[in-house]
């Protein structure tokens, strides 16, 4: 075979799982292909028409055979289903301690931002042995983030966040592709993922701190866009206090609730009237066309940074933040 590789290298914890399932599917397919071909030839010869006026015997139903060829394939299909579902759920659920990295796709490049502030284009540096969670969106059309060595491929869609996670298992340089036709230079929308030893990664990460972390830049935006004038940290503003909001359950006008995640914060910035927090007026203007996708990510990180740290008590300015989950009346205390 020379240099032609049948499979990409297994570069992530997910890769062997996906490959083992694929081998199983291939083996089952090969077994039945051979079985059916042999049966066709055997039966065609064994029961061929021998005389021009030959008539077939009256058949009888073989119940045992019919039950067997129904029950056995059903069992095999259920094995495929449960096995596939377990690999899928594993691939779809990032571990809680994942490193968070943001991805913005645009014609025709990948822009990647680390929480600590390092930004890259068409390159992604990650440490081995730690789960990495990507939160991805697009500035224009649908792209797809594809790293064959990690057996990971996820659509990157304008107007929403999709996530994918992986844990690299060995240091190396892996191809990154766009796997969704996105225009003239789709085939050039490629890059590299560099999986590094954790110490090397920390070194690399500290090489670009000058720009400030995502959350710091988000805070600056929050002030320069005057968000801070209404979203006051002491509950006296015309808009909700954002301390401790991220990750909590927010009660809305009309009685519905929503989990304050990335998508909710993004929607609230671009479509402020879509979901009004109970007790507040729809006074916030939209920021469509004012903030870029990159800046929205910075704002999200700033809001996330206001969330209570796990295990710590809520910020002094919002002692009720943690409790508002269960008491709808507590949120708009000021009004
Ligand atoms: Cu982006 Cu294809």
Boltz pocket constraint, residues with backbone or C-beta under 6 A from the ligand:
constraints:
  - pocket:
      binder: B
      contacts: [[A, 105], [A, 106], [A, 108], [A, 142], [A, 143], [A, 144], [A, 178], [A, 179], [A, 180], [A, 181], [A, 182], [A, 183], [A, 186], [A, 187], [A, 189]]
      max_distance: 6.0
